[in-house]
Amino acid sequence: MLKGTMTVEGDFVFQGTQRWNLGWPTPNYAGAFLVTLLCLAWAVRGRSPWRLVILIGEASLCFLIAKTYSRGAVVAWAVAWAFGVAVTRGWNLPVERIVWAGRVVVLAAMMLATGFGWSRSAQRLNEVQSTPVSHSSITAKAPMVEQVSTVPSADGSVMNRVALWRGGLMMIAAAPWTGWGAGESGRSYMNWYQDVDRNEGYTTMVNSYMHVAVEHGLPILVAILWIGLSLISVPWRGVLDDANMGSDVFGMTRSSVVAAAGATLVAWMIANIFTTLWIDPKLWIVPSVACLVLIWCARTIVVTRLIALTVASLGIAIFAGGGLYGVGRWLSREQTLFPAPCAGGSVVLTPATLNEVVWHTWPDPVVLGRTPGKELRRWLVSKSANIQLVVHCAAPLRSRDVPAGADRVVLFGRQVEWIGHDLSAKCRELWLIHPTVGPRAVVNSQNQLPPRITVVLPQIDEMGNTQAWRRWAQENRADLLESSASGLDVRVAWPEILSRDSPALRRDSL
């Protein structure tokens, strides 16, 4: 069903020019590593003979950053540069002013020399380009997009992120305390929030902060922001009592080292806005060194001042978390369906106007595709079905999973084998759609089954169990229907399949 392509570890192309990933899974990973490494070089100051060597090294790193064509890395460098100027007051000294301005000139020159310039912000970019791969090959190392927008004059990288982050904010609002579960952010977005007509695939939220909040909840995100903000407050002048003390070693003083460590951590935190970086342990090496330096220096801060810094950082972190929740609630105001995660991997789809009709369904990707939640939403929206749908995504069907009084249970594919012995007492109607297993495991006693059963079979018997289901339907007085789908995948006849009067179905002669 996918029309796009994806690179897991291979070629990344910008306007016909190779983007360098330097052994990292993506160029964005490489850019983030390079910019944090570059910021550490800012520890060397003054007229040290090492200064020239460091500046040459900085220029080389700037060239490599430009060759990644990573806008996130450039933005991270710019914010870190402003932080470094502020905490060192480098603009007050003529020599330092030349050095800091020279850094801007060097990076700009490298960007122009490599063809980066500012064109990437204005023109469409095919973020990834390679041969097609299956969804199962997508790993945490390459969390970006399977298919990128091919609309002329539209930047797929930016537009995909905007759509993804919009959905992520609504996901945060739907589950602010516990999140959607570890490793579930990309899949949950595709199932429950991505537009039903889009096919881009994701494994993460392509933003570390949103990724944490969506998967683990806002309290975890607030704690992470609290720690990060507390650490980057250490280099500010007047915070460290003896920040300007210490001997000059290889052109480095204590104040320059702590300033460089702070700039490194700032660059890391900014780069995480544009890509989910924290999931790769190797990318933590340089920021971890910076954190250790800041923690070591923080021990000299006066206790009262330290408390004030941590309290202020906590306030900012809570404000940021609350802001994400508020924006998510605001974006959700126009929704017609409100997904919410439940225990056991289930998701409840609640319509804006709720009545007492409750359905339970156990989808099968073989029948509904790799994003069955998207297909279920397509049906609910197209038919304006005013029901509450409980979608059981992970746990197999057991009788205890269906509460008493369920109006309908819909089982797709292999899920039919989990019909419980006391199901008749708990649901009024049962649909078995394109079963991929035979009826051997299904209870045959009529008084143990719901009063009304419908079996929907495809036109072509791919699994070799059609005749067995015909006999079972006849023995249990079930309605037997045939869908217009020739194979197991029911999407060709979807979403009309759940209506007995649908042209996508015809009554089979028993």
Residue pairs with C-beta under 8 A, 6 or more apart in sequence:
1 199
1 369
1 370
1 491
2 132
2 135
2 146
2 147
2 199
2 201
3 147
3 199
4 132
4 145
4 146
4 147
4 148
4 199
4 200
5 128
5 129
5 130
5 131
5 132
5 133
5 146
5 147
6 128
6 130
6 132
6 133
6 138
6 142
6 144
6 145
6 146
6 147
6 201
7 128
7 129
7 130
7 142
8 25
8 130
8 133
8 137
8 138
8 139
8 141
8 142
9 21
9 25
9 141
9 142
10 130
11 18
11 129
11 130
12 18
12 19
12 21
12 26
12 27
12 127
12 128
12 129
13 19
13 126
13 129
14 69
14 120
14 125
15 115
15 119
15 123
15 125
17 69
17 114
17 115
19 27
19 67
19 68
19 69
19 70
20 27
20 30
20 64
20 67
20 68
21 27
21 29
21 30
21 68
22 30
22 34
22 64
22 68
23 30
24 30
24 33
25 141
25 142
25 280
26 142
26 144
26 275
27 68
27 69
27 70
28 68
28 70
28 72
28 73
28 144
28 274
28 275
28 277
29 275
29 277
29 280
29 283
30 64
30 68
30 70
31 65
31 68
31 70
31 72
31 73
31 74
31 76
31 271
32 70
32 72
32 73
32 76
32 267
32 268
32 271
32 272
32 275
32 277
32 283
33 282
33 283
33 286
34 61
34 64
34 65
34 68
34 73
35 65
35 73
35 76
35 77
35 80
35 267
35 271
36 264
36 267
36 268
36 271
36 286
36 287
36 290
37 61
37 286
38 58
38 61
38 62
38 65
38 77
39 77
39 80
39 84
39 260
39 263
39 264
39 266
39 267
39 290
40 260
40 261
40 264
40 286
40 289
40 290
41 54
41 57
41 58
41 61
41 260
42 84
42 256
42 259
42 260
42 263
43 252
43 256
43 257
43 259
43 260
43 261
44 50
44 51
44 54
44 250
44 251
44 252
44 256
45 51
45 88
45 96
45 251
45 252
45 253
45 256
46 248
46 251
46 253
47 95
48 248
48 250
48 251
48 252
49 251
50 250
50 251
51 251
54 251
55 99
55 102
58 103
58 106
59 106
59 110
62 103
62 106
62 107
62 110
63 110
63 113
63 114
65 73
65 74
65 77
65 107
65 110
66 107
66 110
66 111
66 113
66 114
66 116
67 114
69 114
69 116
69 120
70 274
71 120
71 121
71 274
72 270
72 271
72 273
72 274
72 275
73 271
74 107
74 111
75 270
75 271
75 274
76 266
76 267
76 268
76 270
76 271
77 107
77 267
79 266
79 267
79 270
80 263
80 264
80 266
80 267
80 270
81 100
81 103
81 104
81 263
83 232
83 262
83 263
83 266
84 90
84 100
84 259
84 260
84 262
84 263
85 91
85 100
87 235
87 236
87 237
87 259
87 262
87 263
88 96
88 255
88 256
88 259
89 237
90 96
90 97
90 99
90 100
91 97
91 100
110 116
111 117
121 155
123 153
123 155
124 149
124 151
124 152
124 153
124 154
124 155
124 156
125 148
125 155
125 156
125 157
126 148
126 150
126 156
127 144
127 145
127 148
127 156
127 157
127 160
128 144
128 145
128 148
133 146
135 146
135 201
135 370
138 146
138 201
138 203
139 203
140 203
140 204
140 279
140 280
141 280
142 203
143 186
143 202
143 203
143 204
143 206
143 275
143 276
143 279
144 202
144 206
144 275
145 156
145 157
145 160
145 200
145 201
145 202
145 206
146 199
146 200
146 201
146 202
147 199
147 200
147 201
148 156
148 157
148 160
148 200
149 155
149 156
149 159
149 160
150 156
160 200
160 206
161 206
161 207
161 274
163 194
163 195
163 198
164 189
164 202
164 205
164 206
165 205
165 206
165 207
165 210
166 331
167 189
167 193
167 194
168 185
168 189
168 193
168 205
168 207
168 210
168 213
168 214
169 210
169 324
169 327
169 328
169 331
170 193
170 328
170 331
170 332
170 335
171 180
171 185
171 188
171 189
171 192
171 193
171 214
171 328
172 210
172 213
172 214
172 218
172 324
172 325
172 328
173 325
173 328
173 329
173 331
173 332
174 328
174 332
174 338
174 339
174 340
174 341
175 214
175 217
175 340
175 341
176 217
176 218
176 325
177 217
177 218
177 219
178 216
178 217
178 341
179 213
179 214
179 215
179 216
179 217
179 220
179 341
180 188
180 214
180 215
180 341
181 188
181 215
181 341
181 345
182 215
182 216
183 215
184 215
185 202
185 203
185 204
185 205
185 210
185 211
185 214
185 215
186 201
186 202
186 203
186 204
186 205
187 203
187 371
188 214
188 341
188 347
189 202
189 205
189 214
190 201
190 202
190 371
190 373
190 374
191 347
191 371
191 372
191 373
191 374
191 393
192 339
192 347
192 349
192 373
192 374
192 377
193 339
194 200
194 371
194 374
196 374
196 375
196 377
196 378
196 381
204 211
204 276
204 279
205 211
205 214
205 276
206 274
206 275
206 276
207 272
207 273
207 274
207 275
207 276
208 272
208 273
208 275
208 276
208 277
208 278
208 279
209 221
209 224
209 225
209 272
209 273
210 324
211 276
211 278
211 279
212 220
212 221
212 224
212 278
213 220
213 221
213 321
213 324
218 321
218 324
218 325
219 321
221 321
221 324
222 314
222 317
222 318
222 320
222 321
223 317
225 313
225 316
225 317
225 320
225 321
226 310
226 313
226 314
226 317
228 265
228 269
229 313
229 316
229 317
230 309
230 310
230 313
231 262
231 265
231 291
231 294
231 295
231 298
232 262
232 265
232 266
232 269
232 294
233 239
233 309
233 312
233 313
234 240
234 258
234 262
234 294
234 297
234 298
234 301
234 309
235 243
235 258
235 259
235 261
235 262
235 263
235 294
237 243
239 301
239 305
239 309
240 255
240 258
240 297
240 300
240 301
241 300
241 301
241 302
242 254
242 300
243 254
243 255
243 258
243 297
244 253
244 254
244 255
245 254
246 253
246 254
246 255
247 253
254 297
257 293
258 293
258 294
258 297
260 290
261 289
261 290
261 291
261 293
261 294
261 297
262 290
262 294
264 286
264 287
264 289
264 290
265 287
265 290
265 291
265 294
268 277
268 286
268 287
268 290
271 277
272 278
277 283
278 284
298 306
301 309
332 338
335 352
336 351
336 352
336 381
337 349
337 350
337 351
337 352
337 377
337 380
337 381
338 349
338 350
338 351
338 352
339 347
339 348
339 349
339 350
339 373
340 347
340 348
340 350
341 347
342 348
342 390
344 392
344 394
344 395
344 401
345 392
345 393
345 394
345 395
346 390
346 391
346 392
346 393
346 394
346 395
347 373
347 390
347 391
347 393
348 388
348 389
348 390
348 391
349 376
349 377
349 380
349 388
349 389
349 390
349 391
350 388
351 380
351 385
351 386
351 387
351 388
353 386
354 386
354 388
355 386
355 387
357 386
357 387
357 388
357 407
358 387
358 388
358 389
358 390
358 403
358 405
358 406
358 407
359 387
359 388
359 389
359 390
359 406
359 407
359 408
359 409
359 410
360 389
360 390
360 392
360 401
360 402
360 406
360 408
360 409
360 410
360 427
361 376
361 389
361 390
361 391
361 392
361 409
361 410
361 411
361 412
362 392
362 396
362 397
362 409
362 410
362 411
362 412
362 415
362 418
363 372
363 373
363 375
363 376
363 391
363 393
363 412
363 413
363 415
364 372
364 412
364 413
364 414
364 415
364 436
365 372
365 413
366 413
366 414
366 436
366 488
366 489
367 412
367 413
367 433
367 434
367 436
367 488
367 489
367 490
368 375
368 376
368 412
368 413
368 489
368 490
368 491
368 494
369 375
369 489
369 491
372 391
372 412
373 391
373 393
375 491
375 494
375 495
376 389
376 391
378 494
378 495
379 385
379 494
379 495
379 498
380 387
380 389
382 495
383 495
383 499
387 407
392 401
395 401
396 415
396 418
397 411
397 415
397 418
397 419
397 420
398 418
398 420
399 420
399 421
399 422
399 423
399 426
400 420
402 409
402 420
402 423
402 426
402 427
403 426
404 425
404 426
405 426
406 426
406 427
406 428
407 427
407 428
407 429
408 427
408 428
408 429
408 430
408 431
409 423
409 427
409 429
409 430
409 431
409 450
410 430
410 431
410 433
410 498
411 418
411 419
411 430
411 431
411 432
411 433
411 435
412 433
412 434
412 490
413 433
413 434
413 435
413 436
413 488
414 435
414 436
414 437
416 432
416 435
416 437
416 439
416 442
417 437
417 441
417 442
419 430
419 441
419 442
419 443
419 449
420 426
421 443
421 448
422 448
423 430
423 443
423 448
423 449
423 450
424 447
424 448
424 449
424 450
424 451
427 450
428 450
428 451
428 452
429 450
429 451
429 452
429 453
429 454
430 449
430 450
430 452
430 453
430 454
431 453
431 454
431 456
431 498
432 453
432 454
432 455
432 456
432 469
433 456
433 483
433 490
433 497
434 456
434 457
434 458
434 483
434 485
434 488
434 490
435 455
435 457
435 463
435 465
435 469
436 463
436 465
436 488
437 463
437 465
438 465
438 468
438 469
439 465
439 468
439 469
439 472
440 468
442 472
443 449
444 472
444 475
444 476
446 476
446 477
449 476
452 479
453 473
453 476
453 477
453 478
453 479
454 478
454 479
454 480
454 481
454 500
455 469
455 472
455 473
455 478
455 479
455 480
455 481
456 481
456 482
456 483
456 490
456 497
456 505
457 466
457 469
457 470
457 480
457 481
457 482
457 483
457 508
458 482
458 483
458 485
458 486
458 487
458 488
458 490
459 482
459 483
459 484
459 485
459 486
460 486
460 487
461 467
462 487
462 488
463 488
469 480
470 480
470 508
470 510
472 478
473 479
473 480
473 510
474 480
474 510
479 500
479 507
480 507
480 508
480 510
481 500
481 505
481 506
481 507
481 508
482 505
482 506
482 507
482 508
483 490
483 493
483 497
483 504
483 505
484 492
484 493
484 503
484 504
484 505
485 491
485 492
485 493
485 504
486 492
490 497
493 502
493 504
493 505
494 504
496 502
496 503
496 504
496 505
497 504
497 505
499 505
